[in-house]
């Protein structure tokens, strides 16, 4: 068993693209999560958001919102 198998959920920070307000950004994230990855956990931050879930779900979100910057929190 690898460490990835033991801990399948990972946490990522999300930064919105320039020109997108925090309200617009979180609304887009919420709607996209509801549509394609409802099991992701989404939390607002002052300068973006965090999402937590399985890597394949986060990848789906990245593909749906390519201008949003997502980085894994280690």
C-alpha positions in Angstrom: 0.0 0.0 0.0 1.4 3.4 -1.0 0.9 6.7 0.8 -1.4 7.8 -2.0 -3.6 4.7 -1.4 -3.7 5.5 2.3 -4.6 9.2 1.8 -6.6 9.5 -1.5 -8.0 13.0 -0.7 -5.7 16.0 -1.2 -6.0 19.7 -0.6 -5.5 22.4 -3.3 -5.5 26.2 -3.3 -7.4 27.9 -6.0 -6.6 31.4 -7.4 -9.1 33.1 -9.7 -8.1 34.5 -13.1 -7.5 38.2 -13.3 -10.7 40.1 -13.9 -12.8 37.6 -12.0 -14.1 38.9 -8.7 -14.2 36.7 -5.6 -18.0 36.5 -5.8 -17.8 35.4 -9.5 -15.0 33.0 -8.8 -16.6 31.2 -5.9 -19.9 31.0 -7.8 -18.2 29.4 -10.8 -16.4 27.0 -8.6 -19.6 26.0 -6.7 -21.5 25.5 -9.9 -18.8 23.5 -11.6 -18.3 21.3 -8.5 -22.0 20.7 -8.4 -22.0 19.7 -12.0 -19.0 17.5 -12.3 -17.4 16.8 -8.9 -20.1 17.0 -6.2 -17.9 15.2 -3.7 -15.2 17.9 -3.6 -15.1 20.0 -0.4 -14.9 23.7 -1.3 -14.0 26.5 1.2 -13.7 30.2 0.5 -10.6 32.1 1.5 -9.9 35.9 1.4 -7.8 35.6 -1.8 -9.3 32.5 -3.4 -10.5 29.1 -2.3 -9.4 25.7 -1.2 -10.8 22.4 -2.5 -10.3 19.0 -1.1 -10.9 15.7 -2.8 -9.6 12.8 -4.8 -7.0 13.9 -7.5 -9.1 12.7 -10.4 -12.0 15.0 -9.3 -9.7 18.0 -9.0 -8.3 17.2 -12.5 -11.9 17.3 -13.8 -12.3 20.7 -12.2 -9.0 21.9 -13.7 -10.1 20.8 -17.2 -13.5 22.6 -16.8 -11.9 25.8 -15.5 -8.6 26.1 -17.3 -7.9 29.7 -16.3 -8.2 29.0 -12.6 -4.8 28.3 -10.9 -4.9 25.2 -8.7 -1.9 24.1 -6.6 -1.6 21.2 -4.2 -1.0 22.0 -0.6 1.7 19.8 0.8 
